[in-house]
Amino acid sequence: MFRDRSWGAEGSRLRRTGPLVAPAVWGAVAVAWRVWCPLARQPGLPMRVATSVVFLTVGAGLVLGVRRGLMRELARVRAVADATQQVLLRPPPARLEGLAVAAGQLSASRGAVVGGDLYEAVGTPYGVRIVIGDVRGHGLAALGAVVAVLGSFREAAHDEPELGGVLRRLDRALGRHLCERAREEHPARAGRAPEHPAAEEFVTLLLLEIRADGQMYVLDCGHPGPYRLGRRVEAVPVGDPLPPLGAFPLPADLVPYPAARLLPGETLVLYTDGAEEARDHRGRFFPLDAVLAAAARETPAALVRRVHTALLRHTGGRLTDDVALLVVRNDRVRVPAQPAEPGLRRTRPAPSPH
């Protein structure tokens, strides 16, 4: 095993230095020719031109070799980063217990696949449970809180029978993360003021449960409520909001709000506030409800693409905040009551002769 690792490290070094071998050899030949060759030391314009061409070729070869090595290294780093970000904010399954699901995110940080928004949908014995949230700030600096909340949700959603228990697990996980961040940011350790201090970090969050009959239960921690697309586009009431996670302690009683029922054929759109707060060059807000109304009959995946395209067109590709969407359509078929078969009909007992 040790031998394999050493050969792997040696091979990696050879790959990085390989593009520089040819320019280095040419450079050594050029220097030797300039120093030891009597012809190269002769005066005259032709010799000076030849010498300049030789050294220019060597310099260009070195620059191109270094650039090629850096581009290869950058491609490998990007591949690792993309794979890591896809695992962190993995796409939900296309079908989940009779529901069609799709999600996507636009990051305000250039080159980042994920940022400060989070979402997840899982099937559990208690129904399909969904979380969508927004960490204060955006981009790569918020990834720690995203990891803490999503990691806790993926376990608690299956373990906790009550939706309030899931929310408390998320709150504790975020609290531990913020405590660790605060210790790392202490002046005795960090030596400078943090750009995004943990003391100012919180997460707005919407926790949703869709049961087998379509009934939805919601716990809202300062997050925008979803839209329901049926005969019309309407905002779904989510009850009185709770404080964002990390800002204040949760109340003692966490009673989920019984929201509207998601009927077969209807679509639910959950989003982060970056969608409605996006502005164009004139300062006009993005008309999310109008775009949803125009795309109400599309599949969840097509609806996500439609909203993303409209957002980028509205903002000219200059987002100031991360935007996440999670779309759920109820594809469960309502089965009508079936009449009993003639042979299985219940008959009244014959009256007693007495």
For each residue, the residues with C-beta under 8 A, 3 or more apart:
1: 4 5
2: 5 6
3: 6 7
4: 1 7 8
5: 1 2 8 9
6: 2 3 9 10
7: 3 4 10 11
8: 4 5 11 12
9: 5 6 12 13
10: 6 7 13 14
11: 7 8 14 15
12: 8 9 15 16
13: 9 10 16 17
14: 10 11 17 18
15: 11 12 18 72
16: 12 13 69 73
17: 13 14 20 21 69
18: 14 15 21
19: 22 64 65 66 68 69
20: 17 23 24 62 65 66 69
21: 17 18 24 25
22: 19 25 26 61 65
23: 20 26 27 58 61 62 64 65
24: 20 21 27 28 62
25: 21 22 28 29
26: 22 23 29 30 57 58 61
27: 23 24 30 31 58 61 62
28: 24 25 31 32
29: 25 26 32 33
30: 26 27 33 34 54 55 58
31: 27 28 34 35
32: 28 29 35 36 37
33: 29 30 36 37 40 54
34: 30 31 37 40 41 51 54
35: 31 32
36: 32 33
37: 32 33 34 40 41
38: 41 42
39: 42 47
40: 33 34 37 47 50 51
41: 34 37 38
42: 38 39 47
43: 47
44: 47 48
45: 48 49
46: 49 50
47: 39 40 42 43 44 50 51
48: 44 45 51 52
49: 45 46 52 53
50: 40 46 47 53 54
51: 34 40 47 48 54 55
52: 48 49 55 56
53: 49 50 56 57
54: 30 33 34 50 51 57 58
55: 30 51 52 58 59
56: 52 53 59 60
57: 26 53 54 60 61
58: 23 26 27 30 54 55 61 62
59: 55 56 62 63
60: 56 57 63 64
61: 22 23 26 27 57 58 64 65
62: 20 23 24 27 58 59 65 66
63: 59 60 66 67
64: 19 23 60 61 67 68
65: 19 20 22 23 61 62 68 69
66: 19 20 62 63 69 70
67: 63 64 70 71
68: 19 64 65 71 72
69: 16 17 19 20 65 66 72 73
70: 66 67 73 74
71: 67 68 74 75
72: 15 68 69 75 76
73: 16 69 70 76 77
74: 70 71 77 78
75: 71 72 78 79
76: 72 73 79 80
77: 73 74 80 81
78: 74 75 81 82 111
79: 75 76 82 83
80: 76 77 83 84
81: 77 78 84 85 113
82: 78 79 85 86 113
83: 79 80 86 87
84: 80 81 87 88
85: 81 82 88 89 112 113 114
86: 82 83 89 90 91 113
87: 83 84 90
88: 84 85 114 143 146 147 150
89: 85 86 105 113 114 118 119 146 150
90: 86 87
91: 86 102 103 104
92: 96 101 102 103 119 120 121 326
93: 96 101 121
94: 100 101 102 301
95: 98 99 100 101 331
96: 92 93 99 101 121 122 123 128
97: 123 127 128 212
98: 95 330 331 332
99: 95 96 128 210 328 329 330 331 332
100: 94 95 299 300 328 329 331
101: 92 93 94 95 96 121 300 326 327 328 329
102: 91 92 94 299 300 301 303 304 326 327
103: 91 92 119 121 304 324 325 326 327
104: 91 304 305 308 324 325
105: 89 113 114 115 117 119 322 323 324 325
106: 274 308 311 312 319 322 323 324
107: 112 113 114 115 138 139 319 322
108: 115 138 139 274 319 320 321 322
109: 112 115 138 139 140 322
110:
111: 78
112: 85 107 109 115 139 140
113: 81 82 85 86 89 105 107
114: 85 88 89 105 107 117 143 146
115: 105 107 108 109 112 138 139 140 142 143 322
116: 134 135 136 137 138 139 141 142 143 145 146 322
117: 105 114 132 133 134 135 138 146 272 274 322 323 324
118: 89 131 132 133 134 135 146 149 150 324
119: 89 92 103 105 130 131 132 133 270 324 326
120: 92 130 131 150 153 154 157
121: 92 93 96 101 103 128 129 130 326 328
122: 96 128 129 153 154 157 158
123: 96 97 128
124: 127 128 129 157 158
125: 158
126: 129 161 209 211
127: 97 124 209 210 211 212
128: 96 97 99 121 122 123 124 209 210 328
129: 121 122 124 126 157 163 166 207 208 209 210
130: 119 120 121 207 208 209 210 270 326 328
131: 118 119 120 149 150 153 157 170 205 206 207 208
132: 117 118 119 205 206 208 223 270 271 272 324 326
133: 117 118 119 149 203 204 205 206 221 223 245 272
134: 116 117 118 203 204 205 223 272 273 274 322 324
135: 116 117 118 138 142 145 146 201 202 203
136: 116 142 200 201 202 203
137: 116 141 142 196 201
138: 107 108 109 115 116 117 135 141 142 274 321 322
139: 107 108 109 112 115 116 142 322
140: 109 112 115 143
141: 116 137 138 195 196
142: 115 116 135 136 137 138 139 145 146 196 201
143: 88 114 115 116 140 146 147
144: 147 148 177 181
145: 116 135 142 148 149 174 177 178 201 203 246
146: 88 89 114 116 117 118 135 142 143 149 150
147: 88 143 144 150 151 177
148: 144 145 151 152 173 174 176 177
149: 118 131 133 145 146 152 153 170 173 174 203 205 245
150: 88 89 118 120 131 146 147 153 154
151: 147 148 154 155 173
152: 148 149 155 156 169 170 172 173 174
153: 120 122 131 149 150 156 157 166 169 170
154: 120 122 150 151 157 158
155: 151 152 158 159 169
156: 152 153 159 160 165 166 169 170
157: 120 122 124 129 131 153 154 160 166
158: 122 124 125 154 155
159: 155 156 169
160: 156 157 163 165 166 169
161: 126 165
162: 165 166 254 256
163: 129 160 166 167 207 209 217 219 254 256
164: 167 168 219 253 254 255 256
165: 156 160 161 162 168 169
166: 129 153 156 157 160 162 163 169 170 207
167: 163 164 170 171 205 207 219 221 242 250 254
168: 164 165 171 172 250 254
169: 152 153 155 156 159 160 165 166 172 173
170: 131 149 152 153 156 166 167 173 174 205 207 245
171: 167 168 174 175 245 246 250
172: 152 168 169 175 176
173: 148 149 151 152 169 170 176 177
174: 145 148 149 152 170 171 177 178 203 245 246
175: 171 172 178 179 246
176: 148 172 173 179 180
177: 144 145 147 148 173 174 180 181
178: 145 174 175 181 182 198 199 201 246
179: 175 176 182 183
180: 176 177 183 184
181: 144 177 178 184 185 198 201
182: 178 179 185 186 198 199
183: 179 180 186 189
184: 180 181 189 190
185: 181 182 189 190 194 197 198
186: 182 183 189 190
187: 190 191
188:
189: 183 184 185 186
190: 184 185 186 187 193 194
191: 187
192:
193: 190 197
194: 185 190 197 198
195: 141
196: 137 141 142 200 201
197: 185 193 194 200 201
198: 178 181 182 185 194 201
199: 178 182
200: 136 196 197
201: 135 136 137 142 145 178 181 196 197 198 246
202: 135 136 244 245 246 247
203: 133 134 135 136 145 149 174 221 244 245 246
204: 133 134 221 222 223 244 245 273
205: 131 132 133 134 149 167 170 220 221 222 223 244 245
206: 131 132 133 218 219 220 221 223 224 225 226 238 270
207: 129 130 131 163 166 167 170 218 219 220 221
208: 129 130 131 132 216 217 218 226 259 270
209: 126 127 128 129 130 163 216 217 218 256
210: 99 127 128 129 130 214 215 216 262 268 328 330
211: 126 127 214 215 216 217
212: 97 127 332
213: 261
214: 210 211 261 262 263 264 330 332
215: 210 211 258 261
216: 208 209 210 211 236 258 259 260 261 262 268
217: 163 208 209 211 256 257 258 259
218: 206 207 208 209 225 236 238 239 256 257 259
219: 163 164 167 206 207 242 254 256 257
220: 205 206 207 223 225 238 239 241 242 257
221: 133 167 203 204 205 206 207 241 242 243 244 245
222: 204 205 241 242 243 244 247
223: 132 133 134 204 205 206 220 241 272 273
224: 206 271 272 273 276
225: 206 218 220 235 236 237 238
226: 206 208 235 236 238 268 269 270 271
227: 233 234 235 236 268 269 271 288 289 292
228: 233 234 235 236 260 262 266 267 268 269
229: 233 266 267 268 269 292 293 296
230: 234 263 265 266 267
231:
232: 293
233: 227 228 229 289 292 293 296
234: 227 228 230
235: 225 226 227 228
236: 216 218 225 226 227 228 259 260 268
237: 225 257 259 260
238: 206 218 220 225 226 241 257 259
239: 218 220 257 259
240: 257
241: 220 221 222 223 238
242: 167 219 220 221 222 250 251 254
243: 221 222 247 248 249 250
244: 202 203 204 205 221 222 247 248
245: 133 149 170 171 174 202 203 204 205 221 250
246: 145 171 174 175 178 201 202 203
247: 202 222 243 244
248: 243 244
249: 243
250: 167 168 171 242 243 245 254
251: 242 254
252:
253: 164
254: 162 163 164 167 168 219 242 250 251
255: 164
256: 162 163 164 209 217 218 219
257: 217 218 219 220 237 238 239 240
258: 215 216 217
259: 208 216 217 218 236 237 238 239
260: 216 228 236 237
261: 213 214 215 216
262: 210 214 216 228 266 268 328 330
263: 214 230 266 330
264: 214 330 331 332 333 334
265: 230 329 330 331
266: 228 229 230 262 263 329 330
267: 228 229 230 296 300 303 327 328 329 330
268: 210 216 226 227 228 229 236 262 327 328 329 330
269: 226 227 228 229 292 303 325 326 327
270: 119 130 132 206 208 226 325 326 327 328
271: 132 224 226 227 275 276 288 323 324 325 326
272: 117 132 133 134 223 224 275 321 322 323 324
273: 134 204 223 224 276 277 321
274: 106 108 117 134 138 277 278 319 320 321 322 323 324
275: 271 272 278 286 288 307 311 323 325
276: 224 271 273 285 286 288
277: 273 274 285 286 321
278: 274 275 285 286 311 314 315 319 320 321 323
279: 282 283 284 285 286 314 315 320
280: 283 284 286 314 315 316
281: 316
282: 279
283: 279 280
284: 279 280
285: 276 277 278 279
286: 275 276 277 278 279 280 291 310 311 314 315
287: 290 291
288: 227 271 275 276 291 292 307
289: 227 233 292 293
290: 287 293 294
291: 286 287 288 294 295 306 307 310
292: 227 229 233 269 288 289 295 296 303 307
293: 229 232 233 289 290 296
294: 290 291 306
295: 291 292 298 302 303 306 307
296: 229 233 267 292 293
297:
298: 295 302 303 306
299: 100 102 302 303 329
300: 100 101 102 267 303 304 327 328 329
301: 94 102 304 305 327
302: 295 298 299 305 306
303: 102 267 269 292 295 298 299 300 306 307 327
304: 102 103 104 300 301 307 308 325 327
305: 104 301 302 308 309
306: 291 294 295 298 302 303 309 310
307: 275 288 291 292 295 303 304 310 311 325
308: 104 106 304 305 311 312 323 325
309: 305 306 312 313
310: 286 291 306 307 313 314
311: 106 275 278 286 307 308 314 315 319 323
312: 106 308 309 315 316 317 319
313: 309 310 316
314: 278 279 280 286 310 311
315: 278 279 280 286 311 312 318 319 320
316: 280 281 312 313
317: 312
318: 315
319: 106 107 108 274 278 311 312 315 322 323
320: 108 274 278 279 315
321: 108 138 272 273 274 277 278
322: 105 106 107 108 109 115 116 117 134 138 139 272 274 319
323: 105 106 117 271 272 274 275 278 308 311 319
324: 103 104 105 106 117 118 119 132 134 271 272 274
325: 103 104 105 269 270 271 275 304 307 308
326: 92 101 102 103 119 121 130 132 269 270 271
327: 101 102 103 267 268 269 270 300 301 303 304
328: 99 100 101 121 128 130 210 262 267 268 270 300
329: 99 100 101 265 266 267 268 299 300
330: 98 99 210 214 262 263 264 265 266 267 268
331: 95 98 99 100 264 265
332: 98 99 212 214 264
333: 264
334: 264
335: 338
336:
337:
338: 335
339:
340: 344 345
341: 344 345
342: 345
343:
344: 340 341
345: 340 341 342
346:
347:
348:
349:
350:
351:
352:
353:
354:
